[in-house]
Amino acid sequence: MTPLDRATDTYLRHVAVERGLSQHTVAAYRRDLAVFAEWLASTRAVDSAGADRAGGAEALTDVARLTRADVAGFVAHLTSRPEQPLAPRSVARMLSSVRSFTAFAAAEGWVPLDPGTAVRPPKAPSRLPKAISVDDMERLLGAAGAVDDDPVQLRDRALLELLYATGARISEAVGLSVDDVATLSDPEDDEGDGLAVVKVTGKGNKQRIVPLGSFARAAVDAYLVRARPVFAARGPSTPALFLGARGAQLSRQSAWLVIQAAAERAGLSAHVSPHTFRHSFATHLLEGGADVRVVQELLGHASVATTQIYTLVTADMLRDVYQTAHPRARR
């Protein structure tokens, strides 16, 4: 194992244990840094034929010899490589992984200065979140089905209702445990139903409490009573809320297939992904008059600037309606 490999492993342990990043995020960092290391090795192997800036072949395995030119060259390679140039957003993600690693290396004293701090990603084109209409969402949820004696349909309906009701990421939804769904008592509620909420654990293990609407609550309750015990009997005990056919926690890939199957049955022409539910959740809330700060909290965004992109979607809708309906707006 080279010094660069050892440094990478130390960094990955740090982000997994001390920063508490999810296994999916750590896996993504690992893949990105492996691509970076492979590119360094191949590039420096070529450079080492002469006296290059980094000191020849020894430099390609030593984190202490990383330079800003290495990081900038990697970005240039990703955007122009002949086999498959990456889109600006993909380049930005990989650069973020590399810069996080180089910042850690500088903090640990492995390099005198952080070689990634001044490297900027290519500018990505503005892209608005893709939400579907309320009517299309109703069709999508209805297509999941909810036959009382069909455990699969009860689970699928509960999953989709929860995704739309909470705006949770798909990894957050499949990572829920049964105990994460709770009912808060309300002294002023004469019927004693209380408010159903979900404790969602997001990026960096940050937790947030999100209300669960009546439709989602009914679907989850039906699943817990009539379907989950059927799945749980097929495998080892697990606290996971959503279970697969063999009784283990439902995977992200299986949840994706559930969404795709429902979209096909609903006959939706638009591409529907797990994030479609999150985008639609935010967009429909803002269209209904919700404050952007409230939506920020519900989505678990660290910055309101991330949430404000959804206001552009609703602004586009308002502009289209205005231009269509107002007599003095037509050209």
N, C-alpha and C positions, 0 to 999 in steps of 0.2 A: 504493500500500500504506500502510495506517494505522500509527501507532506501535504499536498493539496487535497488528496482524498481524506486524510485524517482531519484536516481543518474543516472540510465539508461535513464530515460525520459529527464533529463537535458542534458545529453550527446547527445542524438538524436536530440534535438532541436538545440544544438550547431552546429552539423555537417550539419543540414538542413539549418539553417538561417545564421550563421556566416561563415561557410566554403562553403556554397552554393552547397553541394553535391546533386545529382539528387535524385528524390523520389525513384527510383529503388535501388540506393546504400543505401539510408537510410533504406529502407525496408529490404534489405539484412542484414545490421547491426542489425536491430531489431530482425530478426529471429535468427541470430547467438548468440546474447546476451541472448535471451530467452532460447536457448538450454544450454548455459553456466550457467544461473541462475537455471534452472531446475536440471542440474547435481550437482551444488553446494548444492541445497536443499536436494536432495536425498542422496548425499555422506555424508554431514554433519549430516543428520538425523541419519545415521548409526554410524558415529563417535561419536555423542553426547552421546551414551550409556556409554562412558567412558570419561576420561579427555583427550581430543585430543589437538593437537598443537594450535588450533584456539579458544579454549575456549568454546566448546560445542555448544548447539543448537542456542544460540544467534548469533553466528558468521555467520551462513548460510544466514542471511538477511542483514548483515552490511558490506558495501563496505570497511569500515575502517579496517576490519580484514582480508581482502584478502591477501594471501601470494603467493610467487613464487611457492610454492608446490601445491597450488590450480590450478594455470595456467598450470604448468607442468603435474599435474594429469589429467587435462581436455584433454590435448593433447594425453596423453597415453590412456585415455578412448576412444577417437575418433578413434584411430588406432587399437584398440583391442576389441571394444564392440561386444558382441556376436550376436546382432541382425543384424547389418550391419556396418562393419568397413568401414571407409571412406578412399578414395584414398589420397595419400600425397598432391595432389594439393587442394583437398577439405579441408583437415585439415589445410593447410597453409592459406587458405582463412578465415576459422573460427578463427584461431589464430590471424590473422591480425585484425579482428574485435575486439577481446578481448584485444589485445595489444593496439589498438587505444583507447579503453575505459579506460584501466588502466593508460595509459599515461595522458589522460585528468583528471582522478581522482587524479593523483599525482600533476599535474599542478594546480588543484583547491585546493590542500591541504587536500583532503579527506583521503589520505594515505601518510605515511611519505616517502616511497620509492615506485617507480613504480614496482609492482610485476611481470609485464610481460616483462620487458626489457631484461632479460637474457634468456628467453625461446625461443628456436629455433624450427622451424617446421621440420618434417622429410624431408629428401632429396627426391625430386621428380625426377623420371627418365626423361632424356632429351627427349623432344618431339618436332619434327619440325612441323611448320604450314602446314596444308593440303590445298594446292592450286590445282586447276584443270588446264588443258592445255588451251591454247588460243582457240583451235578448240572446245573443250568442252564448253568453255564459250560462244562462238559464237552460238553453238547449244542451250544452255540454254536460252540465250537472245532471240533467234529466236522463241523458244517454248512459250515465253510469249505472242506472237501474237501482232498485232497492227491493228485490223480492225477499219476502220475509224468511223463506227457508233456504235462501242461497247465500252461504257465508261469503263467497267471493264478491258478489254484487253488494252486499252490505258493507264489506270492507272498502271496496272501491268507492262507493258513494260517500262513506265517512271520510276517506282520504281527500277526495276532491272538494267536498264541502269545507273541510278544515283548511285546505290550502287557500281557498277563496275567502274564507271568513277571517283568516289571520294574516294573510300575506307572507306566510313563512316560506323560506327557501326549502327546496325539496330535501336537502340534507338535514335541515332542522326538523322537518315533519317526520321523516322516517326515524330520526333520532329521539323522538319523544318517548317517554315512558308512560305507563298508565297513571302514575302518581302526578304527572305533569298536568293532567286535566283535573280541575277542581271547581267547586262551587263556593262562592263567597256569600255568606248570609247577609241579608238586608233586613234590619229591624222594621223598616217601613213597608216591607213587602208582605201584604196580608196573606198571599197564597203560599208564601214560604219557599218559593222556587229558587230565589237567589240569583246571582250573576255567575254564569259559567265562564271560566277563564282558562287560558293555557299558558304555562310557563315555558317559554321558548328560549333555548340556549343557542346563541348565535356565534358569530366570529369572535375569536379570542375568549371563548367561554363566557361571554357577556350574556346575562339573562334579562329578559323582559317579560312583562305580563300583558297578554293580549286577550281582550274579551272574545267569547265564542258566541256568535249569534244563535238565534233559536233554531234555524234550520240545521246548522252544523251541529248544534248540541243534540238535537233529536237523532241525527244520523250517527253521531259518535256513540250515543247511548244505545241505540239499536245494535250497533256493531259490537259493543262491549258485552251486551247481554246475550245476543243470539249468534254471534259469529266468532268472536275472538276465542271463546272456550273451545270451539271446534278445532281451530288452528293450534291452540296451545296444547291440546292433547296429543298432537302429532310429533312433538319435539321436546327438547329440554326446556326447563323453566327459564323464562326470560321476562324482565319487566317491560320490554318494548311494547309500545301501544299497537303498532301495526305489524302484523305477522304475515309471513309467506305461507305457501302451501305445506311446507314441512315443519312449521311451527317456529322457525327462526325469525329474527327481525327482518322485515321487508327491506330489500336493497333499493338503492337509488335507481338502478337499472330497471327493476321490476316496477317501481312506481312510474317511471317514464313510460313503460309499455302500457300501463293502466291508462295514462293520460292519452296516449296515442290511439288506443282502442276506442276510448270514449269520443274523441274528436272525430274519428272515422264514422262511428255510428251516428253522431250528430250531424254529419254531412258538412262540417265547417271547411270552407275553402282556405282560410288563413292557416298558416303554420302555427301549431299550438305546442308549446313546450312547458315544462314545469314553471319557468319564470313568467310565462304568460299570466298565470294566476296571480303572481306577485305584482306584475305591472297593472293588471286589471283591478286588483284590490286597491292600489294607490290611486289610480286614475279615477275610479268610480267614487272613492271617498272624496276626492277633491272636487269632482263634478257635483257632488251632493252638498258641498259647502264646508267640508272639514278643514280645519286650520292646518297649514303645512307643517307646523311644529308638532302637532298631534300625530300626523301621518309619519313624521320622522321617527317619533318614539315607537310607534307600532311596527315600523319596518326595521328598527334597530340600526338606523344610520347614525354614524358618529358625527357627521356634519349635515346641516340642513341644506347645504349646497347640493349634496347628492340627491336629496328629495326634491329639490326645486325643479329638476328636469321634468318631473311629472306635471308641473304647472304649465310648461310649454305645450304639452299634449292637450291640456284642457283649453289653453289659449288658442291653439289651432282650431279646435272644435268650435269655440265661440266665434272666431273670425269667419269660419265657413258658414255657420248659421246666420251670422249678421249679413254677410255678403249675399246670401241666398234670399233672406227674408226682408231686408230693409230696402225700400224702394229707391232710396238715394245712394245705395251702395253698389248697385248693379252698373256694369260698364257696357 
